[in-house]
Amino acid sequence: MTSRRPPPTPLPEGEVTAPVKVIWATDRSIWLMTARYERRIGLWMFSIGFGTNIPIPLLLVYQDRLNLDLSAVTGLFGIYAVGLVPALFVAGPLADRWGRRWVTLPAIFGTALVSILFMLAASSIELLYAARFFQGVVSGAAFSVGSAWLVEVAAREASRTGPRTTAVSMTAGFSCGGLVGGLLGQWAPAPLFLAYALHVMLCIVAIVAVWRAPETLIPHVRTVTKTRVPIFHRDTGFASIAVLMALAVCIYGFPATAINALPVLVGFPIFPVAATGLLASITLAAGAIAAPTYTRFGAHAGIVAAACGVLGFAGSAVAAAAPAFAIIILPSAIALGAGGGLALAVSMFRISHMASPSRLGTASAILYACAYIGFAVPFTVAALQSSVPVFASFLILAGMCALLGWQQNRARV
């Protein structure tokens, strides 16, 4: 006996859906196309995340070759956010007005060009800063609009896997990029060329994969977007938005501290570049593994993410205060990575329900703008180390995470 799929549920007017030619297709062909392009856009987001984190372990190589001090290294990490945040607020509204493909497809070309710029920056601090800045610009457009695109492709068949696929694709890309950058930076010949060349090839594969992916913002919705449609549903209160944005800071604040602050401020005794890349990979792999579990925790998922921050920062404080216990860096980084992955999945789930259907691009841009505030955490810890001991800064961050958990517990959204 052959099983038959139930007919597709009609979508209410104004919802984001597939083009008309897809709606006229058979139920089976719609399902196959949705599954295929959800994964393809996931691969595209993986390639963006991969390229974003390749330079992280290589910062130690740049530090040695260009004789950079600590503030210059952390500045290279932070200038990424300087380029990213303005791009978020430009790309989101543009995508809500003109469509997702119009913004996201140029972004993948942009990230490949940035990797080429990194190849030319091996001996120039000015080019290095420029490459990292423009990497933030293209990543801001890619992550905010790409997340909305992926969630909408999944949602048109009433699939709930969009937030999970988004979180896993991004964190897996971050993880693999850091690992590859660290291994090549430690042992490969010409690592400042080879690592970026590998990313350019991955971008070519991603471009081919998503080239025919469908636009999800149909003309009717584009017309509505040009009027004054609120970003969030009218019944969404300010308190709910505040709870969402507070958790969003943890998305990158947790893993950025583990990846950038711990290797630089605490340090590794041997193979520092490879160890930094391995730590980045483990941290972000923990996020990729933890992200799909957010549904198991339900309304408590935000509390669990905050608890991971408490454990991670408390362990980091111990490692900073007592070098003999430096091994604690590893479980601390895992806890911070898991907390960041959970925070990303929970935030994407919440934003997809809080945003108006035609304004998900702008809402996602606001979410990622808050998330990238987290990049200031390792820079702040490094900048204050002359007046505030590193272990004390980590203890303060652990206390702030405890307050966040209390806030999330009261909200239960």
N, C-alpha and C positions, 0 to 999 in steps of 0.2 A: 504494500500500500504506500502510495506517495503522499507526503504531507504537503499541505498548501499553506502559503503564507497568508495572513489576514490582509485585507486591502489596506492601503495606506490611509492614515487618519487625515481628513481634510484639515488644512491649516487655516487659522482665522485670518481675516483680511488685515494686511499691514505687517504680517510676520515676515521675517527674512526667510527666504526659501530658494529653491533652485530655479534656474531659467525655465521658461515654459516648455522647451523641447524635452527637458528632463522630466517634468511633471507628466507629459504625455507618454513617457516610456512605460514599459511593463514594470510591475513591482519588483521583479527579480533584478532587472537591469538597474533600477534606481538604487537598490541595496548594494549591488556590486560597485557601482560608481561611487557611492558615498564612502564605502569602506576603503576603496582604492585611494581616493583623493584625501581622505583623512590621514592615511598613512603617508602619502606623498608630501602633504604639507607638513606633517610631523618630521619627515626627513629633511625638508627645507629648513625648519626651525632648528633641527639638530645641527645642521651645517653652520648656521649663524652662531649658535652657542659654542660649537667647536672652535670657530675662528676667534671668538671673543676671549677664550681662556688660553689659547696657545701662548700669548705673550706673558702670562702670569709667572710661570717658573723661569722663563727666559729673562725676566727682569734682573735676576742675579747675574746672568751673563752680561747684560748691558751694564750693570753696576760695575763689574770688573773691567770691562773693555773701555768704558767711557769715564771711569773713575767718579761715579756718582755717589753723593752722600745719601743718608737715610731719607731726608725730606724730599729729595729728587725722585727716589724710588717710589715712595708712597704718593708723591704728586703724579707720577705717571699712571699709577693705579686710579687715582681720583679724577684726573682730567677726562677720563672716559665718561664719567657721569656728567661733567660739564657740557660735553657735546650731546649727551643723550637726552637730558631733560627737556631742552628746547625742542628737540626733534619730536619728542612725544606729543607735545601740545600742538605741533603743526601737522604731524602725520595722522593723528586720530581724527580730528575734524575733516581733513581732506578725504580720508577713507570713508567717513560717514556721508560725505557729499558726492563723491565720484566713484566709489567702489573700492573693494579690497585689493583686487589685482593691480590696479593702477599704482598703488603705493608699494605693495610687497614685492612685485617682480623686479622693479628697479633696485630694491634694497639688496637683493642677492648679487646683482652685478656690482653694487657698491662695495659689499663686503669683500668680494674677490679683488677689486681694485685696491682696497685698503691693505690686503695681504701683500700685494705687489709693492705698495709704498713701504711696508715694513721691511721688505727685502732690501730696499734702497737706504734704509735708515740704520744700517748696522754700525756706522761710524759717525752718525750725526744726531746729537741730542735734539736739535730743532725738528728734524724730520721725524724723530721718534715721538716727540710730543704731538706733532701734527697727525701722524698715523693713528695714535691712540685716541686723539680727539675725534677724528673722522670715523673711527670705529664706533665710538659712542653715538655719533649721528645716525649712521646706517642701522645700528642695532636698535636704537630707539624706535625708528620707523618699523623695523622688522618685527620686534617682539610684541609691540602693542597691537598693531594691525594684524600681524600674523596670528596672534592668539585669538582675536575676534573672528578671523577667517576660518580657522580650524574649528572653533566651537560652533560656528554657524553651519559649516559643512556637516558636522556630526549631528547637530540638533534638527536638521530638516527631516530626518527620519526618526525623530523622537529618541535619538541615542543619547545616553548620559556619559559617554566616554570622552567627550571633548575636553573638559578640564583636566582629566587624567592624562590624556594623550599629550596635551600641551605641556603639562608639568614634567612628564617623563621625557619627552623629546628635548626640552630645553636643558634639564638637569643632566641628562645623559650626554648631550653635546658638550656642556661645560666640563663634565667629568673626563670624557675622552680627550678633549682638547688640552686640558691640564696635564694629563698623563703623557700624551704624545709629546707635548712641548718639553716636559721634564726629562723624559728619556732621551730625546734627540739632543736637548741642550747639554746633557751630561756626557754623552758618549758618541754622538754622530758627528761626522765631519760637516763643516759649514752649517751648523744648526740654525743660524739666523737666516738662512736661505731655504734649507730643506723643509723645515716645519711649515713655513708659509706656502711653499710650492705644493705641499700635500693638501693644504686647505683649499687652494685654488682649484685643484682637481676635484675635490669634494663638491665645491660650488658648481662646477660644470655638471656634475651628476644631478645635483639638486635642481638646477635650472631646467634640465631635460624632464625631470620628474614632475614638476609643477606647471610646466608651460601650458598645458591644456586644462588645468584645474578650473572649475567653473566659478564665475562671479556669484556671490551670495546676496548681494544687495541689488534687488530687482528695481527696475525703473520707477515703479510706484513708490517704493520706499525712499528712493533717492529724491523724488519730488517732495515727499513729506519732510525729509531731512532739511530741505532748504527753508522750511518754516521754523518757527520757534518751538521745536519739540524738546521737552526737558531731558536732560541727560539721564536722570534717574526717574523711576516711577514716582508718581505724585505721593503715594502712600509710604515712600521710603523716608524715614525720619533722619535728622542730623545725627542722632546718637548711633544709628546703625552704620552710617557712613564713617563716623569717627572710629568705631570699633574695627571696621574693615581696614581703614587706612593705617591704624596703629599696628595691626598685624602685618600689613604689607611691608612695613619697614624691615621686618625680620626676614623677608624673602631673600634679600641679598646681604643684609647686615650680619646675619649669622655666618653664612659661608665665606663672605669677604673677610671677616675677622680671622677665621680659621686658616684661610689660604694666604692672606697677606700679612697679618699682624704676627701670627705665631712663628712662621719661619724667620721673619726679620727680627722680631723683638726677643724671641726665645732662642731660636736657632737650632741647627742640626750639626753634630760634630763631624759627620762624614757625608760625602756625596750630596752636598746641599742642594744642587739644582735638581737632581733626580729625586731626592727626598721631598722637595717642595712640590714637584709634579705629582709624585705618588700621593702626597697628602691631599693635594687638590682633587685628584681623581677619587680617592676614598671618600673625601668629604662630600663631593657632589654625587657620587654613586649612592651614598647613603640617602641623599635627597631624592634621587630617582627611585630608589626602592621604597622610601617612606611615602612618597606622594600618592600612589594608588590606594594607600590604606586609609585615606581621610574619610571614606564612606563608612568604615567600621566604627569610627569614633563618633560619628554623627555630630550633634551640637557641641560635643566636647573636643572636637579636633583642634580648635584654636587654643584651648587650654593645654593640650598635649604639646603643641608646637612651642608654646611659651615655656613649658616645663623642660623641654629639650634645651632651650636657651639657658635656663637656670643651671642645669647640669653642665653644659658645655663651657659657660663662662666661669663657673666655680672651679672646674677642673683646670682651665687655662690659668686661673689665678694661682693654683697650687704649683703648676709647672713653672710659672714665672718666678714664684717666690723661692722654690727649692729646685735647682737644676738637677739634683740627683733623681728627681721624680719626673724628668722630662718625658718619659714614656707615656705619661698621662695625656700628652698632647694628642695622641692617636684617638683614644675614646672620646676626648673632648671635641675633637674635630668631627667625629662621627655623629655625636649628639647635635652639634651645631648644623651639620649638613642635613640631618633628618628633620630638624626643626624648620630649616629653610624650605625644604621640599614640601613638607606638610603645609606651611604657610602659603606657598604658591598655589597648591591645589585647592586649598580651602578658599583662598581669595578669588581664584578664577571661578569657582563654583558660585560664590556669593555675588560677584560682579555680574555674572551672566543672568542672574535672577533679579538683581536690583536695577540694571540698566534698561532704558527703553529699547525696544527691538532695533530701531534704526540708529541708536546712539552708542552701540557697544564699542565701536572704535574709540570714541572720545572717552568713554568710561574706562576702558582698558588703559588708555594713555594716562589718565589721572592715577590709576592704580599703580602703574609702573613708575610714574614720577615719585610716588611715595616709596616704592620699593627701592629705588636707587638712592634715596636718602641714606640707606643703609651703608653705601660705599664710604660715607664719611666716618663710620665707626672706627675702622683701623687707622685712618689718617689722624683722627682725633686722639686716639690712644698714643700714637707715635709722637704727635706734636706736644702732648702733655707729659711725656715721660720724664722730662727734666724737673718738673714740679710735682707730679703725681706718679708714684711708683706704678709700674705696669700691673703688678698683681692687684693693687688697689683699684685701678681702672676696671679690671675684669670683675672684681667683686661688686663694684657699683653697677656694672652692666647686668650681673646676675640678679641684683636687687630690682633693677628696672624690669627685667623679665618676669620676676615674681609679681610685680604690680600689673604687668600686662596679663598674666594668667588670671589675676583677680578680676580685671576688667572683662576678660573674655568669659569668665564664669558668670558674672552678673548679667552679661548680655545674652549669651546662649543663642546666637543667631546663626 
